[in-house]
Amino acid sequence: MLLYICELILNKKGKMNKVNTFSFVLLLFLLLGCSSSSNVIDIKEISAAELKAEMKANPQLIILDVRKPNELTGEHGQIDSVINIPVENLKDRINELSKYKNNHIAVICRSGNRSKKATTLLTNNGFNVTNVVGGMKSYNITD
């Protein structure tokens, strides 16, 4: 197969022309791009209702709120006994969570976007984490 591709890229004189060079670069880009997709990490997600059920069932559950401290007293409030590390500071403060590496950590923010970033970072660092879809907005309207 590789020999066939090389024959297509090279002209009859064994030299590459502009079209063949472009084709080769495009093919190389596609091959390298496809191989890097194996680095994508699938993060776990739960709904606010599932979080509330787990809070009742699992006393070792850790809840990490990645909003800014002033948001905890704002419109959406906060869940009791959360650990608050803003997502902007999480990379530098990740060692504060090392004692919870064997616990399940639910990550929450206002709407689920920042918590998804934090969940990815923590997953990449070996933590057992789950993103709370919909964040505090969903938490506050869920029974």
Secondary structure as UniProt FT lines:
FT   HELIX           2..9
FT   TURN            12..13
FT   HELIX           18..35
FT   HELIX           36..39
FT   STRAND          44..46
FT   HELIX           48..57
FT   TURN            59..60
FT   STRAND          62..65
FT   HELIX           69..73
FT   TURN            75..76
FT   TURN            80..81
FT   STRAND          83..84
FT   HELIX           87..93
FT   HELIX           94..100
FT   TURN            101..102
FT   STRAND          104..108
FT   HELIX           113..124
FT   TURN            125..126
FT   STRAND          128..132
FT   TURN            133..134
FT   HELIX           135..139
FT   TURN            140..141
//
